[in-house]
Amino acid sequence: MIIKKPSILIYTFHPDKEILREICAGVEEEGVFYEISEQTVSDVDELCWLAANDSMLGSGIGVSESRAALQMRGVLKGHSLEVYDRPDKKACRKLGANSARAIKKQPFK
């Protein structure tokens, strides 16, 4: 029997490696687990919405090429909490940290 850890899901489509690395670092800084999964969907809003709905924690991140977005389960598709086009290092870390802070019920950075 395989038991999965409650994790933030990060769904990607040909992600920019630096963006993905910094988002993951932001999640790690908050002490939360994450899982990365390559998808066939290229729309960043769709990616984060699917990730949020598939995550046990209800928090999902989508990264499509140089775009990144954060979504929570229960929020309508297309109404992502944060969306960035070509985010810098600081924005990527913030997005990852805020995804973790949302599930810990802490204020966003």
Secondary structure, 3 states (H helix, E strand, C coil): CCCCCCCEEEEEECCCHHHHHHHHHHHHHCCCCEEEEECCCCCHHHHHHHHHHHCCCCEEEEEECCEEEEEECCCCCCCCCEEEECCCHHHHHHHHHHHHHHHCCCCCC
